[in-house]
Amino acid sequence: MKKLCAMLLCFSMMFLTGCACWDEKEMNEIGIVTGIAIDKDAQTNHYQITLQVILPGNMQKNQENNKKPYKDISSEGDTFFSAQRKLSQKYERSPFYSHNGLIIVDEAVAREGMNNILDFFTRDIESRDNMLLAVAKDTKARDVLDYDNKTERIPSIALSKFDNVSFRNPGSVYKTLLDFNQSCYAYGMDPLLGIFSLTPEMNSLQTQTGTQSADGQQTDINYAGSAVFAFDKFQGFLSEDETTAYNFAAGKIKSAVVNVNGLQDQNSLITTQVLCEHSHIEPHFNGSEISFDINISDVSNIDEVHDDTDVTDIDVIAKLEEEHNEKVKALVEELLNKTQTEYKSDILGLGQSFYKKYPRQWEKIKNNWPEIYPTVRCNVIVKSTLVRTGMTNNKNKAEY
């Protein structure tokens, strides 16, 4: 018995110490990927992929030669995986995706359909589903990936952190790979992605923070607006205001600025700041017609007054609330008109809300929802409450 126990112990120790994982990778054999750009070559119809990988030897900040701590490596192929395999011709390490936080695709890839190119990341065990997924507008994805904004030593890490400022930027959306897949494969909902663009610098004072374009012009990064999809195919862009309207209707506003006309001078502006916001979509079905109430409520304060409006007057506050409501309502109605008539894309998930309230009726219409959605009537209801006017009562001269 003692001999048997001793033999079992020896075998156990051998398996615990001598067995290695079949797919283990040493740190000096992998290239840690922090960002991926995917473009489409119009001539060859191949995917052009660019991986941004860390160069550990250049990560020290006190280097005299000031070398870049990253490297962009590119290849092309019929699929992402075949293009990745060709990277071995240019890069001696195996790409490692567990630390990747960003995928940027160009318009050509998005128009063709995202599911084919994203299938690799959905299946690959190393990929994270919380990585930022975005579309490059009017530029190549690889140019956005390599944008040096001087705040981070590795550009792709800086780009993946745009979720940290989304609460100050209601004209943008921060969507991940998981968000896209959930919207894409759900009945009654279509995906929406954020967009990156490179714009000419506003003035010469920014030349130290910009990146030069191919023609030598200084450019700035811009993360505003959004890209609309029907299933997995790109349909078009939403402007910054239209994206703000989406966030209002979807209840995703954390902070926003709404400018309304002054009550004393229509050419002047009064700025209200949204402090918190909520929305609720209520579907209705009368047996033949489908309609929706989009209820939006927010709490705001007055941040800036450009005319002599007396913001201490209760009646004035009521009028400003009405102006605020009308402004937000108009924005959301313009958004709905565009998504229903031009893009035919249900980015607000109206079909999802209809399914939750009328599941039996939904089963009858779900396959025809893309044709039904453009015809449904939407009633936008906005209710704002102004709670603060700031530390200044009014701008009238004091009487002595």
TAGI-V279696 format. One record per backbone hydrogen bond with DSSP energy under -1.0 kcal/mol. NH is the residue of the N-H (numbers start at 1). CO is the residue of the C=O. Records with the same first field share a line. If there is no record, write none. Layout:
NH: CO / CO
//
This chain:
5: 1
6: 2
7: 3
8: 4
9: 5
10: 6
11: 7
12: 8
13: 9
14: 10
15: 11
16: 12
17: 13
18: 14
24: 21
29: 26
31: 94
33: 96
34: 52
36: 102
37: 50
38: 104
39: 48
41: 46
45: 41
47: 77
48: 39
49: 75
50: 37
51: 73
52: 35
53: 71
54: 32
55: 69
58: 55
59: 56
71: 53
73: 51
75: 49
77: 47
83: 79
84: 80
85: 81
86: 82
87: 84
88: 85
89: 86
90: 87
91: 87
94: 29
96: 31
100: 97
101: 34
103: 132
104: 36
105: 134
106: 38
110: 106
111: 107
112: 108
113: 109
114: 232
118: 114
119: 115
122: 118
123: 119
124: 120
132: 101
133: 175
134: 103
135: 194
136: 105
137: 196
144: 140
145: 141
146: 142
147: 144
158: 154
159: 155
160: 156
162: 159
164: 161
168: 165
172: 169
177: 131
178: 129
180: 176
181: 177
182: 178
183: 179
184: 180
185: 181
190: 346
193: 227
196: 135
197: 222
199: 220
201: 218
206: 203
207: 204
209: 206
211: 219
213: 217
216: 213
219: 211
220: 199
222: 197
225: 171
226: 238
227: 193
228: 236
229: 191
230: 233
233: 230
234: 110
235: 228
236: 228
238: 226
243: 239
244: 240
245: 241
246: 242
247: 243
248: 244
249: 245
250: 246
252: 247
258: 272
260: 270
262: 268
268: 265
270: 260
271: 304
272: 258
273: 301
274: 256
275: 299
276: 299
278: 297
280: 295
282: 293
284: 291
286: 289
291: 284
292: 377
293: 282
294: 379
295: 280
296: 381
297: 278
298: 383
299: 276
300: 385
301: 273
302: 388
303: 271
304: 271
306: 269
311: 309
313: 310
317: 313
318: 314
319: 315
320: 316
321: 317
322: 318
323: 319
324: 320
325: 321
326: 322
327: 323
328: 324
329: 325
330: 326
331: 327
332: 328
333: 329
334: 330
335: 331
336: 332
337: 333
338: 334
339: 335
340: 336
341: 337
342: 338
343: 338
345: 339
347: 345
352: 188
353: 349
354: 350
355: 351
356: 352
357: 353
358: 354
362: 358
363: 359
365: 361
366: 362
368: 365
369: 366
371: 368
372: 368
373: 369
375: 372
376: 373
377: 290
379: 292
381: 294
383: 296
385: 298
387: 300
//
